Amino acid sequence: MKMFYRLLFVLAVVIAWTAVQASAESLAAPELKSPKEKAKNQVPTTVLKWNEVPGAKGYRVFVSTSAESLNAIAPKAACADCLVDQKVDAPTFQVPPKLLTKNMPYFWTVRAVNDTDEGPSAAPRSYTLASTYFQDMD
Protein backbone atom coordinates (compact mmCIF):
# COMPACT_ATOMS: atom_id res chain seq x y z
CA MET A 1 0.00 0.00 0.00
CA LYS A 2 2.92 2.37 0.73
CA MET A 3 4.17 1.88 -2.79
CA PHE A 4 0.76 2.81 -4.19
CA TYR A 5 0.75 6.13 -2.29
CA ARG A 6 4.30 6.91 -3.38
CA LEU A 7 3.38 6.31 -7.00
CA LEU A 8 0.27 8.42 -6.57
CA PHE A 9 2.36 11.25 -5.09
CA VAL A 10 4.92 11.08 -7.91
CA LEU A 11 2.13 11.08 -10.47
CA ALA A 12 0.54 14.16 -8.86
CA VAL A 13 3.88 16.01 -8.90
CA VAL A 14 4.45 15.16 -12.56
CA ILE A 15 0.95 16.32 -13.50
CA ALA A 16 1.37 19.59 -11.58
CA TRP A 17 4.77 20.26 -13.17
CA THR A 18 3.39 19.53 -16.64
CA ALA A 19 0.52 21.98 -16.05
CA VAL A 20 2.94 24.72 -14.98
CA GLN A 21 5.15 24.13 -18.02
CA ALA A 22 2.19 24.05 -20.41
CA SER A 23 0.86 27.28 -18.93
CA ALA A 24 4.18 29.09 -19.46
CA GLU A 25 4.65 27.67 -22.92
CA SER A 26 1.14 28.72 -23.94
CA LEU A 27 1.98 32.41 -23.55
CA ALA A 28 3.18 33.82 -26.83
CA ALA A 29 5.44 36.81 -27.29
CA PRO A 30 3.37 39.97 -27.74
CA GLU A 31 3.32 41.60 -31.16
CA LEU A 32 4.60 45.17 -30.73
CA LYS A 33 2.43 47.81 -32.45
CA SER A 34 3.88 51.24 -31.75
CA PRO A 35 6.13 53.01 -31.93
CA LYS A 36 7.38 51.29 -35.07
CA GLU A 37 10.98 50.03 -35.30
CA LYS A 38 13.48 52.93 -35.49
CA ALA A 39 10.73 55.53 -35.03
CA LYS A 40 12.11 59.07 -34.82
CA ASN A 41 10.95 62.25 -33.12
CA GLN A 42 9.05 60.55 -30.31
CA VAL A 43 7.96 62.50 -27.23
CA PRO A 44 9.46 61.72 -23.79
CA THR A 45 6.13 60.25 -22.65
CA THR A 46 5.82 57.93 -25.62
CA VAL A 47 2.95 55.46 -25.39
CA LEU A 48 4.10 51.90 -26.07
CA LYS A 49 1.42 49.59 -27.52
CA TRP A 50 1.24 45.87 -28.32
CA ASN A 51 -1.39 43.24 -29.12
CA GLU A 52 -3.08 41.31 -26.33
CA VAL A 53 -1.81 37.77 -25.72
CA PRO A 54 -4.41 35.04 -25.08
CA GLY A 55 -4.05 33.67 -21.55
CA ALA A 56 -2.06 36.66 -20.28
CA LYS A 57 -3.07 38.23 -17.00
CA GLY A 58 -0.73 41.16 -17.54
CA TYR A 59 2.47 42.28 -19.18
CA ARG A 60 5.99 43.21 -18.19
CA VAL A 61 7.40 46.25 -20.00
CA PHE A 62 11.10 46.99 -20.38
CA VAL A 63 12.82 50.13 -21.70
CA SER A 64 16.59 50.37 -21.93
CA THR A 65 19.40 52.18 -23.72
CA SER A 66 20.74 48.81 -24.88
CA ALA A 67 19.10 46.08 -26.96
CA GLU A 68 21.62 43.61 -25.54
CA SER A 69 20.39 44.18 -21.99
CA LEU A 70 16.83 43.38 -23.12
CA ASN A 71 17.94 40.17 -24.82
CA ALA A 72 19.76 39.04 -21.66
CA ILE A 73 16.84 39.22 -19.20
CA ALA A 74 16.04 35.82 -17.73
CA PRO A 75 12.37 35.05 -16.97
CA LYS A 76 11.25 36.69 -13.73
CA ALA A 77 14.69 38.28 -13.25
CA ALA A 78 15.08 42.00 -12.65
CA CYS A 79 16.58 44.08 -15.42
CA ALA A 80 19.39 46.03 -13.77
CA ASP A 81 20.18 48.03 -16.92
CA CYS A 82 16.58 49.00 -17.66
CA LEU A 83 15.09 52.43 -17.15
CA VAL A 84 11.67 50.75 -17.03
CA ASP A 85 10.88 47.25 -15.72
CA GLN A 86 7.21 47.40 -14.85
CA LYS A 87 4.18 45.12 -14.76
CA VAL A 88 0.96 46.44 -16.28
CA ASP A 89 -2.52 45.02 -16.82
CA ALA A 90 -3.33 46.46 -20.25
CA PRO A 91 -1.45 46.18 -23.57
CA THR A 92 -0.25 49.78 -23.36
CA PHE A 93 2.25 51.74 -21.29
CA GLN A 94 3.09 55.44 -21.17
CA VAL A 95 6.73 56.17 -20.36
CA PRO A 96 6.86 58.41 -17.26
CA PRO A 97 7.80 62.06 -17.84
CA LYS A 98 11.39 63.22 -17.38
CA LEU A 99 12.75 59.67 -17.45
CA LEU A 100 14.28 59.72 -20.95
CA THR A 101 16.73 62.12 -22.58
CA LYS A 102 16.07 63.79 -25.94
CA ASN A 103 18.04 62.76 -29.03
CA MET A 104 18.86 59.32 -27.58
CA PRO A 105 17.89 55.90 -28.90
CA TYR A 106 15.85 53.67 -26.59
CA PHE A 107 14.93 50.02 -26.88
CA TRP A 108 11.76 48.38 -25.60
CA THR A 109 10.15 44.99 -25.34
CA VAL A 110 7.23 43.32 -23.58
CA ARG A 111 6.48 39.90 -22.08
CA ALA A 112 3.08 38.39 -21.32
CA VAL A 113 2.67 37.12 -17.75
CA ASN A 114 0.20 34.90 -15.94
CA ASP A 115 -0.08 33.66 -12.35
CA THR A 116 2.93 31.36 -12.58
CA ASP A 117 5.28 32.47 -15.32
CA GLU A 118 6.35 34.83 -18.08
CA GLY A 119 6.21 34.17 -21.77
CA PRO A 120 9.01 35.04 -24.20
CA SER A 121 9.91 38.65 -24.93
CA ALA A 122 8.88 40.31 -28.15
CA ALA A 123 11.81 41.17 -30.42
CA PRO A 124 13.11 44.52 -29.09
CA ARG A 125 12.32 47.68 -31.01
CA SER A 126 14.12 50.99 -30.94
CA TYR A 127 12.92 54.57 -31.05
CA THR A 128 14.54 57.99 -30.67
CA LEU A 129 13.21 61.03 -28.88
CA ALA A 130 12.89 64.30 -30.75
CA SER A 131 15.77 66.74 -30.30
CA THR A 132 13.26 69.47 -29.42
CA TYR A 133 9.75 69.29 -28.04
CA PHE A 134 7.37 71.27 -25.90
CA GLN A 135 7.25 70.18 -22.30
CA ASP A 136 5.31 71.43 -19.31
CA MET A 137 7.43 73.58 -17.05
CA ASP A 138 7.19 72.70 -13.37
C-alpha positions in Angstrom: 0.0 0.0 0.0 2.9 2.4 0.7 4.2 1.9 -2.8 0.8 2.8 -4.2 0.8 6.1 -2.3 4.3 6.9 -3.4 3.4 6.3 -7.0 0.3 8.4 -6.6 2.4 11.3 -5.1 4.9 11.1 -7.9 2.1 11.1 -10.5 0.5 14.2 -8.9 3.9 16.0 -8.9 4.5 15.2 -12.6 0.9 16.3 -13.5 1.4 19.6 -11.6 4.8 20.3 -13.2 3.4 19.5 -16.6 0.5 22.0 -16.1 2.9 24.7 -15.0 5.2 24.1 -18.0 2.2 24.0 -20.4 0.9 27.3 -18.9 4.2 29.1 -19.5 4.7 27.7 -22.9 1.1 28.7 -23.9 2.0 32.4 -23.5 3.2 33.8 -26.8 5.4 36.8 -27.3 3.4 40.0 -27.7 3.3 41.6 -31.2 4.6 45.2 -30.7 2.4 47.8 -32.5 3.9 51.2 -31.7 6.1 53.0 -31.9 7.4 51.3 -35.1 11.0 50.0 -35.3 13.5 52.9 -35.5 10.7 55.5 -35.0 12.1 59.1 -34.8 11.0 62.2 -33.1 9.1 60.6 -30.3 8.0 62.5 -27.2 9.5 61.7 -23.8 6.1 60.3 -22.6 5.8 57.9 -25.6 2.9 55.5 -25.4 4.1 51.9 -26.1 1.4 49.6 -27.5 1.2 45.9 -28.3 -1.4 43.2 -29.1 -3.1 41.3 -26.3 -1.8 37.8 -25.7 -4.4 35.0 -25.1 -4.0 33.7 -21.5 -2.1 36.7 -20.3 -3.1 38.2 -17.0 -0.7 41.2 -17.5 2.5 42.3 -19.2 6.0 43.2 -18.2 7.4 46.3 -20.0 11.1 47.0 -20.4 12.8 50.1 -21.7 16.6 50.4 -21.9 19.4 52.2 -23.7 20.7 48.8 -24.9 19.1 46.1 -27.0 21.6 43.6 -25.5 20.4 44.2 -22.0 16.8 43.4 -23.1 17.9 40.2 -24.8 19.8 39.0 -21.7 16.8 39.2 -19.2 16.0 35.8 -17.7 12.4 35.1 -17.0 11.2 36.7 -13.7 14.7 38.3 -13.2 15.1 42.0 -12.6 16.6 44.1 -15.4 19.4 46.0 -13.8 20.2 48.0 -16.9 16.6 49.0 -17.7 15.1 52.4 -17.2 11.7 50.7 -17.0 10.9 47.2 -15.7 7.2 47.4 -14.8 4.2 45.1 -14.8 1.0 46.4 -16.3 -2.5 45.0 -16.8 -3.3 46.5 -20.2 -1.5 46.2 -23.6 -0.3 49.8 -23.4 2.3 51.7 -21.3 3.1 55.4 -21.2 6.7 56.2 -20.4 6.9 58.4 -17.3 7.8 62.1 -17.8 11.4 63.2 -17.4 12.7 59.7 -17.5 14.3 59.7 -20.9 16.7 62.1 -22.6 16.1 63.8 -25.9 18.0 62.8 -29.0 18.9 59.3 -27.6 17.9 55.9 -28.9 15.8 53.7 -26.6 14.9 50.0 -26.9 11.8 48.4 -25.6 10.1 45.0 -25.3 7.2 43.3 -23.6 6.5 39.9 -22.1 3.1 38.4 -21.3 2.7 37.1 -17.7 0.2 34.9 -15.9 -0.1 33.7 -12.3 2.9 31.4 -12.6 5.3 32.5 -15.3 6.4 34.8 -18.1 6.2 34.2 -21.8 9.0 35.0 -24.2 9.9 38.6 -24.9 8.9 40.3 -28.2 11.8 41.2 -30.4 13.1 44.5 -29.1 12.3 47.7 -31.0 14.1 51.0 -30.9 12.9 54.6 -31.1 14.5 58.0 -30.7 13.2 61.0 -28.9 12.9 64.3 -30.7 15.8 66.7 -30.3 13.3 69.5 -29.4 9.7 69.3 -28.0 7.4 71.3 -25.9 7.2 70.2 -22.3 5.3 71.4 -19.3 7.4 73.6 -17.1 7.2 72.7 -13.4 
